[in-house]
């Protein structure tokens, strides 16, 4: 048993920030860890994160900031779909996380005096973001990679790199007793018994074909848990990053830090103005974010920036180029040496891939799929102070006992829209925080990794072997090609489920995706070999994209509202139109009534469970814990915001007074 | 830098791609010619994606997709290193228009030369990661508990360390190095995976460590806590396969995609190991 004398044995799937943070913390707490990753962990997708990592800090505190404000910005930016206790705990930990990463040697940019430098990111008015050039994710990942290498040489961690997680092993009670994985070189399928399994496998951007994500981000690992019975939350919430460089194989991220350091987004006022951008005088440039959002300017939350860029190109027809949609992101007014010091990494990417120096010429950018706010449902235990109960075994456990989810593939932290520089934080925080929960869970079990019946392991391997063999030899007469189906899937998802969503398109797409799914199950592979067969590995990942894609489409179809990244123009809450004070007041009242009614219906987590009989997800809705900060209208830039805010504040004050009266009555 | 579009006048309809393939370790390698449709803004990754999808050579012969390694596709993960038109580099940042401007006839893809081929363009770079253990490439902190901030670090130290810390373990510097020789062992009959790994590591630890790890040692030796292991790192770099094996060809710095000042790190290591040796002599 794991309980008394044996150290806990944990299998961690995924070696990005969340998986590595989890691994090293578990090792520190005495567990032994088998770390399974598709790629050498140093190459995980976290390397692509650019801009930084947020925390309240000594400077911002003196301007009125506190952890509470970080929580508030995060849930307001997330349109209140975030679970507040975990977000609160994360905000409280944030300064400590950055201090730890600093001790681990992350080369954060420094002020002249040698303190960690900070910059401002979207969705906040404070400079909370610590950064290491424009490759912060890479630098944080390397620090954790180094520590895990250290654990490995001390013997507490074994790495299985170039291994593909195929599914959890569950006993007759449904409890997770380990994982099945496949060696991508020898194609050997093996069982890894464990006291607990951690899934930290990131996002699912490849469902969209091209996105800002790495090729590993197929979402297949999460999907395999989903298909094994794990619940999946908020699948429809996909962040489309406002600024990416279009490319044939990938849409490369252009970090929000470019705007954080003063980058300005604009288009020529005259459509497809043929002049070079530098020849266009200021008066003929439309700085549409600054004009439309005077307070936040270029640093509005990502969902808003994305929609505005989309709107400028699609509805206003003001794209810089006539045959391709893009807007300018301009840094040319900032001194070169400052750009090199703070943004060097991302400017080099632009220069290398576009052949243009962004220090001399404005960049051309367009939105791209970037992050999955949704993911595997996981539990948590709320503490008396409204955060999380440290060490509680249920923290981050999915509904499959013993199976944990963290990092981008969980669903709690970012609600309907993630704020920039919060993802690195949520990954490292969840990895560190859950260490004691997992160790405590393992210790509470009477039957552990060593007691898993051999027959259970063998049958789990057998099932995966059958799937593998069927893919190699089962569809000899079919001419379905996994790469081409993937392109079709990506085109479909990009068309109907990114920036703007419409019910007729979504319904139609659900029919098409059923057909694509069936075709994907019949792929005939060009490679049927038993050595480094990337063809069959990709085919499996492709098949497993469909359950998540279906949950995404169905979740989007059923959510008739606009919330964060999920935008349906047919259900938009209109701005106030009247100039007459009385009428305007009445409109504001009506607006707030509608807002409240909508929240009652839709301020819920979408929870998908996979139905293997129908090959479809079943959806239910769960309440969101908004006990710390009551939901309020998200009014960035809306016409009539002041009037709505006034009505809303009066109502909030009245509710608070009522609560006080009730409490007074209760106590007597 | 000029825009890639302007450097190529007549866009071809098709691109010829010659790939050096190998079915498994130890097998004989062979050339295969593929022809794919030209598209705007292609890189070698998208070329290989098209090849995988069509899985047919120029002669119409059905073949398996070419195996290769890739990850981020924006030159920060280090996965996709290969030899392209004779030069070791990342395939994601190898833009087709540029390659065609240099050689309009074909694009030639080969696996790295200093690492054992797993299959086609996939190689086994375990030795590269092993070298990071050899120099104890980490900061030996007490624990992962919250113990307050680290030491204050002057801006010039950060600016010296940050470039070194961008090393993505791609292996370009090793492939281009005349002193770095390929080590390819095969697992013996009856030898367990663990035993094989041990034997392999022993071999790696005697051979030239290469520029990447030398530079990492300098990175950690220049960190306030990292330098607690400075003597151990210098010791590792003083032994066989250490700094004295470097022949100063300077190929490493020429091919590094991140333009890391590798030769500067090597020079610093040379001085530091000399001082280390003198210190040791006095302490005898």
Interface residues (C-beta under 8 A of the other chain):
Chain A: X24 X25 X28 X39 X40 X42 X43 X44 X45 X47 X48 X96 X99 X100 X102 X103 X104 X105 X107 X108 X109 X110 X111 X112 X113 X114 X115 X116 X132 X133 X135 X138 X139 X142 X143 X146 X147 X149 X150 X152 X153 X185 X214 X215 X216 X246 X247 X248 X249 X250 X252 X253 X341 X345 X349 X351 X352 X353 X354 X355 X356 X357 X432 X481 X483 X484 X526 X527 X529 X531 X532 X534 X535
Chain B: X1 X2 X3 X4 X5 X23 X24 X39 X40 X41 X42 X43 X45 X46 X49 X52 X53 X55 X62 X63 X64 X65 X67 X69 X70 X71 X72 X73 X74 X75 X76 X77 X78 X79 X92 X93 X95 X118 X119 X122 X125 X129 X132 X133 X136 X137 X138 X139 X140 X141 X143 X144 X146 X147 X148 X149 X150 X152 X153 X154 X155 X157 X158 X159 X161 X162 X165 X166 X168 X169 X220 X223 X225 X226
